[in-house]
């Protein structure tokens, strides 16, 4: 699994609309509104590194109302939530 963190600058009047459009894209697991230099952060999770091209420049960057993006690729996950899911077999506890 490849994870990318995409910071998004959006037109102020369209932040909510842009966030919903990004969240609806296949490969996007979460979108957060944030403070600071950017307006939104999207978490993209795909199976292969090459799939990022389809999701980020192929669809996410095409959402109307986006002024710019900045993408970071994650090397390793340290989240307890993700670690538990990785070792879960889907069996009841």
Beta strands, then each sheet from edge to edge (+ up, - down):
strand 1: 2-10
strand 2: 28-33
strand 3: 40-46
strand 4: 66-73
sheet 1: 2+ 3- 1+ 4-
end
